[in-house]
Amino acid sequence: MDAANSSPDTPPPKPSFQSSLKYWLKLGFISFGGPAGQIAMMHTDLVDKKRWISEQRFLHALNYCMLLPGPEATQLAIYINWLLYGAWGGIAAGLLFILPAFILLCLLAALYLTWGDLPLVQGLFYGIKPAVVAIVLFAAWRIGSRSLKNPWLWSIAGLAFGAIFFFNISFPLIVLAAALFGMLGGRLRPDKFQLSQGHTNQQTSKQAAVIDDHSPPPNHARFKQSRLLLIGLLFVATWGVSLGLISKQAVLADMGIFFTKAAFLTIGGAYAVLPYVYQGAVEHFQWLTAGQMIDGLALGETTPGPLIMIVTWIGYIGGVTKELGLNSVLSGLAGATVATFFTFLPSFLFILVGAPVVEATRGQLKFTAPLTAITAAVVGVILNLAVFFAWHVFWPQATATEPFQGEFDLFAVIVAATAFIALWKYKVDTIYVIATSALMGLAYFMWRL
């Protein structure tokens, strides 16, 4: 018996470890749309369909991941599978979630350096880009409809959107302001900031999950100071040994140190750290050119996995550019592996060390009220991301100084609208929406040639 045919009042059986690994690998292949789209996919699959985790537990974990440096969707995958299977489950989920993007970006970087522009790839991405707009917009609607349950939370979402859209205030400051607002609101109007009231609805509250609202934390999720200290020391040792192994190759050692620093600066997502990465990779170390960086960012936005996976692209091209004494493919793979490893290693540390502490705070209003406010702010930030993507996709030649410069792309609007209707009204699976949009884009792109 599985979640599809079990009673809503009865938790489905716990999935096998192997089936969970298959899911995270599959998600890694279809996780388009950046963190908003990835989180929306996880919510649909794990809360609504499979019922591995309840709505309240899902959002409690998500709010913690939103506070951390690093890719929140990857950290959420680590967190959920850690809850189910412990440290090894979390590590496996995180690795499988980013593995497809790593392979794909290495392949695309090799093709890019060898053959340059590929009309086939350009055509496919031409259709995927407007689908990404629809996925992110749908994510904002879906999460907002579940979490914005009163005017207080609607106001936080609106203020967050206005702060980032009109005043370009950084995401970390928005999160901090929302947390402070939640602390104050939790004292003045605690009924408006209760997690159970703000994040559940009639449908999901009746569906029992493997990890339910009131399920006691498993033994591995209980806070133990000695265990956390041991895990912390293991990660520091892993970082030190790994850096020592590549220390004789100056380029790789520079990458290891640089991307470790970048990992601790990615509060607010990849966009918050891109200026730092650009400055270091392009201007200081000269691993790649500005044009190559921009091309990599475009591919990162339209391939599965976290946008911060652009570090794989940077590492691959940097390895080839700096000629590590190997052939071009091995040099590229070495650079890509080092850049990716040192960027994501802290994410595993943050979850495996911090999650037991977060689980211990569940249900305490002084902790959950700020997290509830952060969720509301995130809705506004996701909506801003949808607007940002739509602007660049519908006016591809636009600039900040001339926001509506160039031709308006009506075809992209049609694809985006069709994709949104398919997701919202007809509940079409995201992978089919992406595949159909890619084929539409390829056909139209080739027809225009």
N, C-alpha and C positions, 0 to 999 in steps of 0.2 A: 504494500500500500504506500502511495506517495502523496504529495501535497495536493495533486490534482483530483484525487478521488477519496481523500480522507475528509472526515467531518471538520467543519470550521472550528468546532469546539474542542477538537482533539489535535494535539500537536502531531505533525507528520513524523515518521521515523527519522532519526538522525542520519544524514547522508554518509555514505562511506567515504573514507579519505580519498580513494581513487576517483570517485565521482566529483568530489570537490575540486580536485586538481584538473579534471577535464573541463569543468566550468570556467575556472580562472584562465586556462589556456585559451578556451573559446572566446572569452570576453576580451582577452588581449588582442585577438584578431579582428574584433568588430567594434572596439571601443573608440569610435570616432567622436568628434564633437568636443574635445577637450574635457576638463574635469566636470563641467556641468553635464555634458552628455553621458560621460562615464558613470557619474553618480546616479543619474536618472536611470540608466540601464540596470545598475546594481539594485536600485530601489525596486524597480518593476520586477526583476527576477527573484531577488532574495526575500523581499517583504511580501509582495503580492502573489507571485506564482509559486515559488518553491517553499516559501514560509520557513526559511532557515532562521530568520531573526525577526523580531517584532519591530513595528514602526518606532516605538519609543527607544528601544535599544539601538536601532540603526541610527537614529538622529543623535542620540547621546554620543555614539562613537564618531559620527560625522563632525559634530561640533568640536570635539577634541582635535580631530585631524585638521580642521580649519584654522586652529590656533598655531599649528606647528609650522616650522620651516619645511619646505619640501612639497612634493606632489600629493595633494590631499586624497585623490582617488586611489592612488597606489597604497597610501597609508591606510585608507579605509579597507581595502582588500586584505592587507596584512592583519588589521585589527579583527575583522570578522572571522577569518580563518584561524586566527590565534584563539579567539573565544571558543571555537569549535574543537580545535585539535592541539592547542598549545604552541610552543615556540616553533617547532618544525613545520606545523601547519601554516603559521604566519609567514615564515621564510619562503616556503614553497609557493604560496599564493602570490607573494610579491614578485618573486622571480618569474613565474609563469605569466603574470600580468604584463610585464615589460618585455619578455622574450620576443614575441612577434614583432614589436616595434623595433627592437634592436636589430633583428635579422633583416627586416625590410629596409631600415634606414642604411644599414651597411651595404645592402645590395643596390639601393638607389644611389648611394654615394659613389660606388664603383662604376655604375652605369653613367652617372653624371660626369665623372672624370674621364671616362673612356669615350663616350659617344655624344656627350652634350645634351642638347634639347631633344627629347623624344616626343613626337606628335601624339603617339598612343597614350603616353603617360599624361601629357598635357590635357588631352581630351577627357580622359577619365577624371582628372582632378577638377576640370572645368565644371563637370556635373556634380562632383562631391561638395565643392565649396558652398553652393546655395543650400544643399542638404544639411550641411553643418549649421548654417543659420537657423534652419527649421528645428534641428535637434536641440540647439541651445535655447531657442525661444520656448520650445515645448517643455524643456527642463525647468525654465523659470516659471511657467504656468503650473506645472505639476507640483513642484515643491512649494510654490506660493499658495496654491489652493489647499494644501494640507497643513501648512504651518502658520499662515496669516489668518488667525481666527478672531482677531479683535482689532479695533482702531489703533491701539497702542503699537501692535506689531506691524500693521499696515504703514503707520507713520515712520517707524524705523526703516522699513524697506524703501519707502519713498525718499527719506532723507539720505539713505545710503546711495541710492541711484543718483540723486541730485549732486551729492558730494563728489562722486567720481566722474559723472558725466559733465557737469558744468564747471567744476573747480579742480578736477584732476587730483583730488586728494588720494593719497596712497592707501592701498587696501589695509595694511597693518594699522594705520590710524583709524580707519573706519571700524575695524574689528575692535580696537581698544575702546572707541567711543560707544559702540554698541554694548560691549561688556559692562562699561560703567553705567550706561543707561539701564541695562538689565539689573544690575545690583541695586540701583536706586528704585527701579520699578518693582523689584521683588520685595522691597521693604514697604513701599507706599501702596501698591496694588498687587499683592501676591497672587490673587486669583487670575490675573492677566498674564502671568509669567510661569504658570505651572506647566511643566513639560507635557504631562498627560493630557491637559486640556488644549494646549497649543499645537500638538503635533499628531493627534490621532483623530480619526473620524469613525463614523458608525460602522463602516464596512470593515476596516482593518482592526478595530478594537475587538471584534467578535471572532477574529481568526487567530487561533492558537498557533504558536510557532515553536520551532525546536528550541531557540533561545527566546523565551517569552518575557513579558514585562516583569514577571515576578519570579523568574527562574533564578535560583541561587547561583552565584558564580562558581564555576568548577574550581577544583583545587589549584590548578596552575594559574588561575586568574586572581587568586587571593593575594593580597599585599603581604610580601615577606621581604624584609629589608636585606637579609642575607642573599636571597635569590636575585634581587635587583642589583646588588653590588657585584655579584658574580657575573651577571649578564653584561653589566657595564664594563667590567674589566676585560671580558672576552672580546668585546667589540673594540676597545682601545688597542688590545693586543693584535687583533685582526688588521686594524688600520696600520699599526706600526710595522708589522711583519710584511704586509703587502707593499707598503711604501719602501721598505728596505730591499725587497726583491727587485724593484725597478730603479733603485737609486743610481745604478751605474749608467743608466740611459737618461741623460739630462732632460730630454724632451718629455719623456714619460713621467719623470719625477715632478717636473714643473706642472704637468697636467694633474697629477695626483693631488698636489697641494692646492692648486688653483681651484679645482672642482670641489674639493672638500670645503674650501671657504665659500664657494658659491652655494653649496648645499645648505649652509647655515644662514644664507641671506634670502632664500626663496620664500619668505613669509609673504603671503598674498599671491602665490602662484608664480608661474614662469614669467609672466609679463613684468612682474616686479623686479626680477633679477636679470632680465635680458640686457638692460643697459650695462650692467657690470660685466656680464659675460662678453658682450660685444667689445667693450673697452679692452678687456684682457686678451681675448682670443684674436681679435683683429688688429688692434692698435699696439698692444704691448708685446705679445708673443709672436704675432703675425703667423698664426697657424693656418689662416685662410683669409681671403679678401672680403671686403664689405659685400660685394655682389654675391659671393658664395654663401655668406652668412644669411643674406636675405632669401636666397633660393632655398636654403635649408629650413628657414622659418616657414616659408610657404609650404614645403613638404611636411614639416612638423604639424602644421595646422590641418592637413588633409590626409594624414596617415593615422592609424590607430595608435593608442598609447598616450601617455602624458606629453604635453607640449615641451616639457623640459627635456624630453628625449632628443631635442636638437643637439644636446651635448654629444650624443653618439655620432651625429653628422660632423660636428666640429672635430671630435677626436679622430674620426676616420680620415678626413681631409688633412688634418694637421699631421697625422702619422705619415701620410703619403708625401705631403709637402716638405717635411723636414728630413725625409729619407733616413730611416732608422737603421740602415744597414741590412735590411731585408728586402724582398721583392715588394711591389706596391700593395698587393693584396694583404700580405702578412703585416706590413707596416700600418696599413689602414685599420686592420682588425685589432692590432695591438693598441693603437691610439683610441679606437672606439671603446674597447673593453675597459681600459684604464679610466677614461672620462666617465663612462656609465657607472662603473663600480664605485668610484669615489663620490659620485653625485648621489647615489641611492643608498649607500651604506648607512648614513645617519638616519634615514627614514626607518629602517629596521630597528635601530637603537631606540628611537623616540617611542615606538609602539611597544616593543618588548619590555622597556623599562617603565614607561609612563602609563601604559594602559591599566595595569593593576591598581594604580592610584586612582585613575579616573573611574574605574568600576566601583571602587569603594565609596565614591562621592555620589553615586546614582541615587536619585530620590531626595537628595538634600537641596532644598530650595536655594540656599545661599550659593550653591554651585550651579544648579540647573537654570536659575533665572538669567544669569549672564549668557549661558549657552543658548537659551531660547531666543534672546535678543540678537545674538550673533547669527542664528539661523535666519531670522527676519532680514537682517542686513545683507546676508549672502544672496537672498532672493533679488534684492535691488542690484547687487553687483553682477549677478548672472544676467539680468535683463540688460544691463549696460554692455556686457560682453556680446549679447545678441545684436544690439544696435551697432556696436563697433564692427562686428563681422559683416552685418548687412550693408553698412556703409561702404566697406572695402570691396564687397562682392558686387553690389549693384552699381557702384561708381568706381571701377577698377583703376582709373587714372586720377582719382581725387587725391588731394593733399590737404594738410592741415590749414594752409593759407587759402586754398581754393577747394573747399569741401565738395563741390559738385562739378568739378572740372571733368571734361571728357564726356564720352557717350554713356548714356544710361542703358544698362544691360537688362532689357525687358525679359530675355530668355531666362536669366538667372532668377528674376523675380517669380516667373511662372514655375520654375523648378522648386524654388523655396516654398511657395504657396502650396503646391501640390504635395510636397513632402510633409508640410505641417498638417494639412488636412488628413493625409494618410495616417500620421502618428496620432493626431488628436481625435478625429471622428471615427476612423475605421480601425484603430489600434493595430496597425500593421507593424510587424517586427522591424526593429531598426536596421538590421542587416539587409532586409529586402528593400527598404527605403534607400539605403546607401547604394546598393547594387543597381537599382533601377535608375537612380539619379546619375550614377556614373555612366551608365550606358546611354542615357539621354544626352549627357554632356559630350560623350565621345562621338555620337552620331552627328550632333549639331556642329561640333568642332571640325570634324572631317568634312562635313558638307560645305563649311565656309572656306576651306582651304582651296 
